[in-house]
Amino acid sequence: MKSERSEQEAIQQMLLNMQVQILEAKKTQCWPEWRELDYTVSYNKLYFILEGEGWVKIGKEELYPKPGQLILMPARTKQSYSTISDRPFLKYWCHFSAAVGDADVFSWLDVPRCYDLEQPLEMSHLFQELVDAHHTETVAARLKEKSVMLDILSRVFSDQEPQIHSHRTGDMERLNKVQQYVKDHLHEEITLEQMAGTLHLHPNYFIKYFKRHFGITPQKYLSVKRMERAKLLLRTTSLSIKEIADATGFESANYFSKTFRKEVGYSPSEYRNNI
């Protein structure tokens, strides 16, 4: 149970730092000759089927998507597709990257390839918003397309809790050791050397290793966890500001208050009163 909880915490940390970029988004009526076999691409793909019939193969999994279904095709996975009748697909589709550090998030996460949506009409509206935003050349549109893409992905992840790929469990176990060390010693001063020591790595290499997998530096991760603990204590206890500073590893209440205001936008007392 503890390892499962640690894994889910790691997944959440990855998704918090995930960087999404839309490469292309369109609504397309496939042609009768729509077909390509055994190819790979460096980006992820989503198909949302509106009408028609067809065949898709992702890795070793063969699918015959139906209208209202969403298909996820991860990057660097062998793919094939083809028409199977005189009624080819009408579909929304997009190509996108979803990076965490140096890796695509789906190189870490094992998620289903096909989704039966409870509200297909709502998904259709989301994809139209995505297409419209992607083909609009404004700053607001760049923010809009990312927002819509995250909304779509949130539905993918809420359909079934993502798990770590089996070939990634070794890396995940190593990262869990760091997470657990930080959690157990958050009330103390934690150095970069101590964090690196949990994995028996040189600090310089540890920084690169950690950032490659979590998308942020170990120091930033430590700061985030201190703020999370501090906010929890402010919300759920009557501990004094000094006691919370001690419990989150700050050398003084004054330094804690300055750091908290910088990170959260409120002083600890203002945050507690607002909550």
DRENFI-228678 format. One record per atom (N, C-alpha, C): residue in three letters; x negated, y, z. Coordinates in steps of 0.1 Angstrom, whole numbers, plus 2048, in hexadecimal, padded with zeros to 3 digits. Last residue first. Layout:
N
ALAXYZ...
***
This chain:
275
ILE85193582EILE85792882DILE862926837ASN84A94E837ASN85294D82BASN85993F829ASN83B94884DASN84795084FASN85094E843ARG82593B841ARG82D93484BARG83B93B84CTYR81B94F831TYR81F94382BTYR82993C834GLU813962844GLU81E96583AGLU824959834SER7FF953851SER80B957858SER81695B84FPRO7EC95083CPRO7F2944842PRO7FF94884ASER7F3968822SER7EC96482ESER7F3958834TYR7F795E7FFTYR7FC96380CTYR7F2960817GLY7E99537EBGLY7F09607E8GLY7F79667F4VAL7DA93C7EBVAL7E893B7EBVAL7F09487E8GLU7BF9437E9GLU7C39387E2GLU7D39387E0LYS7BC95B7F9LYS7B795A7ECLYS7BD94F7E3ARG7C8952811ARG7CE95D80AARG7C995D7FBPHE7B593E818PHE7C393B816PHE7CA94580ETHR79E94D81DTHR79E943812THR7AD94080ELYS7A695D833LYS7A2963826LYS7A395A81BSER7AC949846SER7B6952841SER7B3959834PHE79393D849PHE79E935844PHE7A993E83ETYR784952854TYR78094D847TYR78C944841ASN79395486CASN79295F863ASN78E95B855ALA78F93C879ALA79C940875ALA79C94B86BSER77192A86DSER778934876SER786937870GLU76A91585EGLU761919869GLU767923872PHE7818FC855PHE77C909853PHE77490D860GLY78E8E2855GLY77F8E3853GLY77A8F1851THR7A78E085DTHR7A58DF84ETHR7968E284BALA7A98E3878ALA7AE8D6872ALA7AB8D5863ASP7A18FD87BASP7988F2880ASP79C8E587AALA7B790A870ALA7A990C86AALA7A090186EILE7CA902882ILE7CB8FD874ILE7BE8FF86DGLU7C1910899GLU7C2902899GLU7C38FC88BLYS7C492B88FLYS7B6925893LYS7B6916893ILE7DF92D88DILE7D792E881ILE7C9928883SER7EF9138A1SER7EA92089ESER7E2920892LEU80A8FD899LEU7FC8FF89CLEU7F890D899SER8238F4895SER82290189BSER81490489FTHR82A8E4875THR8258E4883THR8258F3888THR8318E585ATHR8378DB863THR8338DB871ARG8258FA84CARG8338F784AARG8398EE855LEU80A8F9854LEU812905856LEU821903855LEU8048DF84BLEU8048E2859LEU80B8EF85DLEU8068E282FLEU80E8D9836LEU80F8DC845LYS7F28F682BLYS8008F9828LYS80A8EF82FALA7DC8E6832ALA7DF8F2839ALA7EE8F6837ARG7DC8D281EARG7DD8CF82CARG7E28DB834GLU7D88E2807GLU7E48D9808GLU7E78D6817MET7C08ED80DMET7CB8F680CMET7D88EE80DARG7AF8D780CARG7B08DF818ARG7BC8E7818LYS7B38CF7F1LYS7B88C67FCLYS7B98CE809VAL7A78E47E4VAL7B58E17E1VAL7BB8D97EDSER78C8E17EDSER7948ED7F0SER7A38EB7EELEU7868C87E1LEU7868C97EFLEU78E8D67F4TYR7888D07C6TYR7918C57CBTYR7928C67DALYS7738E17C4LYS7808E67C2LYS78A8DC7C8GLN75E8CF7C9GLN7608DA7D2GLN76E8E07D1PRO75F8BE7B3PRO7628B97C0PRO7658C47CATHR7718CE797THR7658CB79FTHR7698C57ACILE78A8BE782ILE7858C978BILE7788C5792GLY7908A7775GLY7928B476EGLY78E8C0776PHE78B88D77DPHE796895784PHE7998A277DHIS77788376CHIS78387B76FHIS78E883775ARG76489776AARG76889075EARG775888760LYS76089E784LYS7678A777BLYS76B8A076FPHE75188878DPHE75E88C794PHE76689478ATYR73A88877DTYR74387D77ETYR751880783LYS72F8A1783LYS73389E776LYS73D893775ILE72A89E79FILE7328A979AILE7388A678CPHE71888879FPHE7268867A5PHE72F8917A0TYR701893794TYR70988978CTYR717887791ASN6FB8A37AAASN6FC8A979DASN7048A0793PRO6F98917C0PRO70389B7C0PRO7058A17B2HIS6F586E7B8HIS6EF87B7B9HIS6F98867B8LEU70A8567C9LEU70685D7BDLEU6FE86A7C1HIS7198467DBHIS70A8447D9HIS70584A7CCLEU73284D7E0LEU7308457D4LEU7228427D1THR72E85C7F7THR7388517F8THR7378487ECGLY71C8707EFGLY7178647F6GLY7218597F7ALA72C8847E5ALA72487C7DCALA72086F7E2MET73588E7FEMET73E8897F5MET73787F7EBGLN71C897809GLN72488C810GLN72E886806GLU7158AA7F6GLU70C89F7F8GLU7148937FFLEU7288BE7FALEU7288B67EELEU7208AA7EFTHR7368BB81CTHR72C8C0812THR72D8B8805ILE74E8C6831ILE74A8BB828ILE7418C181DGLU7558CC852GLU74E8D1847GLU74A8C683EGLU7758BC85BGLU7678BF85DGLU7618C7851HIS78E8B6855HIS78D8BF860HIS77E8C2863LEU78C8A2841LEU7908B083DLEU78E8BA848HIS785888842HIS77B892848HIS77F8A0845ASP798879835ASP794875843ASP78C88084ALYS79988581CLYS7A5885825LYS7A1882833VAL780880812VAL78488D814VAL79088E81ETYR781864811TYR77786A819TYR77B87981CGLN7968607FFGLN79885B80CGLN78D862816GLN78A86A7E7GLN7968707EDGLN79886C7FBVAL7748587E5VAL7728677E7VAL77E86D7EDLYS7828417E0LYS7798427ECLYS7768507EFASN78F8467C9ASN7978457D5ASN78E8467E1LEU77A8457B7LEU7808527BALEU7898517C6ARG7768297B7ARG76B8327BBARG7718407BFGLU78F8207AEGLU78A81C7BBGLU77F8257C0MET78E82A794MET79882F79DMET79482C7ACASP77981C788ASP77782A78AASP78182F794GLY786803789GLY77980578FGLY777813792THR79D80577ATHR79F804788THR79180678FARG79E80775FARG79A813766ARG79A811775HIS7A97F0754HIS79A7F2752HIS7957FF758SER7C47F475BSER7BC7EA762SER7AD7EC760HIS7CF81575EHIS7CB80A755HIS7C280175DILE7E581F778ILE7D8820772ILE7D581376AGLN807828771GLN7FD820778GLN7F0822771PRO82483D775PRO81883976DPRO80E831776GLU84583377BGLU838838781GLU82C834779GLN85B83C762GLN855831769GLN84883676EASP86885475CASP86E848758ASP86883B760SER856868763SER86086576CSER868858769PHE84586974CPHE840864759PHE84A861763VAL858874739VAL850867737VAL84B861744ARG85F88B745ARG869881743ARG863873740SER847899744SER84C896751SER85788B750LEU84489C728LEU83C89272FLEU84188F73DILE8578B1725ILE8598A471EILE851899725ASP84B8C5734ASP8598C0737ASP85B8B3731LEU8348C8726LEU8338C3734LEU8418BE738MET83F8D370FMET8378C770EMET8368C071CVAL8498EC718VAL8528E1713VAL84B8D4713SER8308F871FSER83B8F6729SER8448EB725LYS8248FA707LYS81E8F2711LYS8288EE71CGLU83590B6F9GLU8338FD6F4GLU82D8F46FFLYS833922709LYS84091B708LYS83D90D703LEU81992B705LEU81D927712LEU82A91F712ARG81B9316EAARG8119276EEARG8159226FCALA82F9446EAALA8329376E4ALA82892D6E8ALA82295A6F5ALA82D9546FCALA8309466F7VAL8119616E0VAL80B95C6EDVAL8169556F5THR81D9556C0THR81C95F6CBTHR8169586D7GLU8269476A7GLU81994C6AAGLU8199586B4THR83892A6A6THR8399386A8THR82C93D6ADHIS83790F6A5HIS836916698HIS839925699HIS83B9076BFHIS82E9046B9HIS82C90C6ACALA85590F6C4ALA84A9166CBALA83D9136C3ASP8638FC6B3ASP86590B6B1ASP8599126B8VAL85B8E46BFVAL8588E76B1VAL8598F66AFLEU8668E76D9LEU8578E56D7LEU8538E86C9GLU8818E96D4GLU87A8F46DAGLU86B8F36D8GLN8848CF6CAGLN8878DB6C1GLN8808E76C7PHE87F8C16E1PHE8768BF6D5PHE8788CB6CCLEU8958C86F1LEU8878CB6F5LEU87E8CB6E9HIS8AB8BE6E2HIS8A98CD6E4HIS89B8D06E8SER8A58A36E5SER8A58A96D8SER8A48B86D9MET8A98A0700MET89B89E6FBMET89B8A46EDGLU8C58A4701GLU8BC8AE708GLU8AD8AC703LEU8CD88E6F3LEU8D089B6EELEU8C78A56F4PRO8C6878704PRO8BE87A6F8PRO8C18886F1GLN8C5870722GLN8CB87C71CGLN8C388070FGLU8B8859727GLU8C685A72BGLU8CD866725LEU8A4847710LEU8A7854717LEU8B685471AASP88D82F710ASP89B83170EASP8A083D716TYR86D82F704TYR87583470ETYR884835709CYS84E81D6FFCYS85C8206FACYS865824706ARG83781970CARG83681E6FFARG8438236FAPRO82F81F72FPRO836818724PRO834820717VAL80D82473AVAL81B82873AVAL82282172FASP7F182874CASP7F881D745ASP807820745LEU7D884074ALEU7E583C74FLEU7EB832746TRP7BF84673ETRP7C084174CTRP7CD83B750SER7C484D725SER7B9843727SER7B983E735PHE7D7860729PHE7DC853726PHE7D1848725VAL7C787772DVAL7CE872738VAL7D3863736ASP7A787671EASP7B587871CASP7BC871728ALA78A88572EALA79287A72AALA7A087E727ASP77C89873BASP77789572EASP78088A727GLY7968A674DGLY7888A674CGLY7848A373DVAL7B089B73CVAL7AC89D74AVAL79D89B74AALA7C68A5721ALA7B98A2727ALA7B88A4736ALA7D889E70AALA7DB89F718ALA7CF89C720SER7E28A96E9SER7D88A46F2SER7DC8A6701PHE7FA89F6D0PHE7F58A76DBPHE7E98A06E2HIS8128A06B7HIS80589B6BAHIS7FF8A46C6CYS8358976B5CYS82A8A16B8CYS81D8996BATRP8558966A5TRP8488906A9TRP83E89B6ADTYR87688B69ETYR86D8956A3TYR86088F6A7LYS88287A681LYS87D87A68FLYS876888692LEU89286266FLEU892871671LEU88D87267FPHE885845660PHE88784D66CPHE88985C668PRO896836643PRO88A83964BPRO88E843656ARG8A8821637ARG8AC82B640ARG8A082F649ASP8A280B629ASP8A4817621ASP8A9822629SER8897FC63FSER8967FC637SER89780962FILE87380064DILE8777F264BILE8847F1644THR85481364CTHR86381264BTHR866803649SER83A812665SER83F80F658SER84E810658TYR81A813676TYR828816675TYR82D814666SER80180D68FSER80780B682SER81580F682GLN7E38126A3GLN7F18146A0GLN7F4810691LYS7CD80F6BELYS7D080B6B0LYS7DF80C6AETHR7C682C6D0THR7CC81F6D0THR7D081C6C2ARG7BE8466D2ARG7B483C6D1ARG7B982E6D3ALA7DA8536E4ALA7CE8556DCALA7C58496DDPRO7FA8426E6PRO7EE8486ECPRO7E28496E2MET8198486DEMET80E8416D7MET8018486DCLEU83A8446E8LEU82D84A6EBLEU8228426E5ILE85A84B6DEILE84F8426DCILE84284A6DFLEU87C84C6E8LEU86F8536E7LEU8648496E7GLN89C8476D9GLN8908426E0GLN88484B6DEGLY8B08506C9GLY8B18536D7GLY8A584F6DFPRO8B08356B2PRO8B48436B5PRO8B68456C4LYS89681D6B9LYS8A48216B6LYS8A682F6B8PRO87880C6AEPRO87F8176B5PRO88D81A6B0TYR86B7F16B2TYR8757F56A7TYR87D8006ADLEU8497E76B9LEU8567EE6BCLEU85E7F16B0GLU82F7D46C6GLU8377D76BAGLU8457DC6BFGLU8107D66D4GLU81F7D76D7GLU8267DC6CALYS7F57D76D3LYS7FB7CA6CFLYS80B7CB6D0GLY7F47F86C9GLY7EC7ED6CFGLY7F17E06C9ILE8127FC6BDILE8098036C5ILE8007F96CDLYS8267FE6A0LYS81D7F56A8LYS8137FD6B0VAL846803695VAL83A80969AVAL8337FE6A2TRP85F80667CTRP8577FD684TRP84A805688GLY881812678GLY873811675GLY86C80867EGLU89E82666FGLU898819674GLU88981A670GLY8B4842679GLY8AD839670GLY8A682D677GLU8AF85F68EGLU8B7856685GLU8AE84C67FLEU89E8686A2LEU8AC86E6A1LEU8B5865699ILE8848616B9ILE88C85C6ADILE89A8626ADPHE8688706BFPHE8758706C4PHE87E86D6B8TYR8468686C5TYR8518676BBTYR85E8676C3LEU8278756CDLEU8358726D2LEU83E8726C6LYS80586E6D0LYS8108706C8LYS81D86D6CFASN7E387A6D7ASN7F08736DBASN7FB8776D2TYR7C58786C3TYR7CF87F6CBTYR7DB8766CESER7B486A6B3SER7AE8706BFSER7B88776C8VAL7C084B6A5VAL7BE85A6A4VAL7BA85E6B2THR7BE82E690THR7BE83469DTHR7BB84369BTYR7D081467ETYR7C882067FTYR7C882668DASP7E27FF672ASP7D57FD67AASP7CC809679LEU7F380E657LEU7F080265FLEU7E2803666GLU80F82064DGLU80182064FGLU7FE815659ARG82A82F63CARG824822640ARG815825642TRP844839629TRP83E83C636TRP83882F63CGLU853838612GLU845832612GLU83E83461FPRO86A846617PRO86B837616PRO85D831616TRP86285F630TRP86585B623TRP86584C622CYS87286E64DCYS868866647CYS86C861639GLN87888E654GLN87F88364EGLN87487A647THR86E89F672THR86A899665THR87488E661LYS8638B9685LYS86F8B0683LYS86E8AC674LYS8448BE697LYS84D8C068CLYS8598B768DALA8258C96A2ALA8328C56A6ALA83C8C869BGLU8038C66ABGLU80D8C76A1GLU81A8C36A6LEU7F58CA6C3LEU7EE8CB6B6LEU7F78CC6ABILE7F68D86E2ILE7FF8D36D7ILE7F78D56CAGLN7E68CE700GLN7E58D66F4GLN7ED8D06E9VAL7E28CF723VAL7EA8CA717VAL7E88D470CGLN7CF8C373DGLN7D08CE733GLN7D78C9726MET7D48BA75FMET7D68B6750MET7D78C3748ASN7D58BD779ASN7CA8C4772ASN7CA8C0763LEU7EA8AF782LEU7EA8BD786LEU7DF8C477DLEU7E3895779LEU7ED89C772LEU7EE8AB776MET7CF88F78DMET7CC89077EMET7D6898777GLN7DE88F7A4GLN7D38997A3GLN7D089A794GLN7EF87979FGLN7F58877A0GLN7EA89179EILE7DC86579FILE7E3868793ILE7E9876793ALA7D48667BAALA7CA8697AFALA7D186C7A2GLU7EC85F7C6GLU7E686C7C9GLU7DC8707BEGLN7EE8457BCGLN7F884E7B8GLN7F385D7BBGLU7D88397C9GLU7D883A7BBGLU7E28447B6SER7E083C7E4SER7D48437DFSER7D48447D0ARG7F582A7E4ARG7F78387E7ARG7EC8417E2GLU7E88127DEGLU7F28177D5GLU7F48267D7SER7D88107F5SER7D28127E8SER7DB8177DELYS7ED80C808LYS7E4818809LYS7DD81A7FCMET7F87F4800MET800800800MET7F780D800
***
